[in-house]
Structure formats: structure tokens, C-alpha cells
């Protein structure tokens, strides 16, 4: 029954437009040990990653002792365009793929629908999905430390779930980079902050624009305003990657903020004091979770007017 359940799960998720890998729940400890080793050697900067690791589960929840596997899922996503009217002009800016978390529920619903027929269940997990996706064969690393799925490039979101579906064997392996990275340095050359190295998958996180674009303090002085290009995160290295050639123009979204609404956002007015329509638009663009940094990031983008049509 286990093999049938796993086979049905892969088939059902593929038909729903998702891709998955299945790994034994014991792999969680191995990945945590891997990151702990990087911290110990200094390859990861402790300042930036201690909290990151603390945000992950150490294992399945206590009320789900039957968990035997982790389902790692990838769901295709486009860049999202959001329009802002400001000083008589309409500016459009992007949110990179991976930030729209609303798709997680669709993935979980599809998994539960498949497993339910076998008397099995699934629950949301919080784990280092990039590492798990690469080690399980679902994705490969790019030189820029971003994960890529064959045919999808980096235009997808990763999510994962605990399951009581047994996993006697998995495709666990050492992290690998895409073959194209062996002869390509496009992302390394395009990165304005020098965060991408030539000798490892790991970024110099303390140099990556994305790190500061997702955090609430002010930008450090060494970040050039002209580098800002996204409402959250960064698209520079992904836009130049040959593996994204077929996806780079995939852009969706019709949320637009009026001049008055844009003004309210730039004021950094608390969410509970925003008009209901503004909050609705933020939710539609999946920007509620990034609202703490949105006013600052939007202000930086408007200063350089680095938008899209």
C-alpha cells in the first residue's frame, strides 16, 4: 500500500501542476547538522543565520508522532507586477517568484486529497526547503544559491509537509549545481554587491540585497540606491540566468494603488489604520507579510524609478 500511495501522490500532484520529492523524516537532523557545521567553520555568518535556523522545526510536531516522511513540493509562480501612482506618474514594480504563499494551501489540499484515500494525512512543516529540495533531487542549485527546477528555472515556490506515509528509501544526495553553471558566470558578473562567489553555492549573505530588502532596519550605507529593483527580494541574478530564458518575461498582476493610497503606504501607516480597500489590495498582491518593509522599499524604488512597463 505504501508504494501505491507514494505512486498515486506523485501522479496526483503532477496532474495538479506541482512537483514533489519524498524523503525520510530522519533527514531533518542531517540538514540541521549540516548548517550547524557551516556555522562552526564560519562559512555561514552566525549573525545572520542563528535566527534563521531557530525558525525551522527540529522535527515533526509532538501531536503527530506517526510522521514518517517529508513531502517537498514545488509550485510554479511568476513575477508579480504591482502599480503605484505617485507624483503624477504610474510606476510598476515587481515581486519575485516564491513570495506568494497563498499557493501553499492549494498544494496541501492536493496532497491531503491524494493521501486521504490511503488513510494517510499531511501537515505543514517549516524546514530549509532549498537544501531539502536539492538533496532530494527535486531541484538543483544555481551559482547564485537559488534553486532551479528543470523547465521552470527559478520561477517557483517551495513548500513542505510532514506525512505518515512511510519512506523506506529516498533519493538523498550531496548538493549539486546545474550543469550550465560550470561554464556560466552571468549571475556573478551581474550581482552589484558582490554577494555571489565563484567557488561555492553559499552566498555571502551579508552582501546580498535580498537580506536587507527583507529586514526592517534602514539599508546600510554601502548599498547603492540604484541597485534596488524589487518590492522585496531581488531579481538581478535571476533575470540574467540562462536557465530562466523561457520564463524571464512571465509577469502577472493587476493590483494598482491610487496616488492617495500610495501616499498612505509611504507614510508607513500601521496596517490596522489603513482603509479596508488598501488592506485588500495588499492582500491581493500578497504584500501583507512584507508590509513592515514595504514603505521603505517602495520609497527607495521611487527614488530611482527603476520600474517596468
Secondary structure as UniProt FT lines:
FT   HELIX           2..15
FT   TURN            16..17
FT   STRAND          18..24
FT   TURN            25..26
FT   HELIX           27..41
FT   HELIX           46..54
FT   TURN            62..63
FT   TURN            65..66
FT   STRAND          69..76
FT   STRAND          79..86
FT   TURN            87..88
FT   STRAND          89..95
FT   TURN            97..98
FT   TURN            101..102
FT   HELIX           103..116
FT   TURN            117..119
FT   STRAND          122..124
FT   HELIX           129..135
FT   TURN            136..137
FT   STRAND          140..141
FT   TURN            143..144
FT   STRAND          147..149
FT   TURN            150..152
FT   STRAND          156..163
FT   HELIX           179..183
FT   HELIX           186..190
FT   TURN            192..193
FT   HELIX           205..207
FT   HELIX           209..213
FT   TURN            221..222
FT   HELIX           225..227
FT   HELIX           236..239
FT   HELIX           242..244
FT   TURN            245..249
FT   STRAND          251..257
FT   HELIX           259..266
FT   TURN            267..268
FT   HELIX           271..273
FT   HELIX           276..284
FT   TURN            285..286
FT   TURN            289..290
FT   HELIX           291..304
//
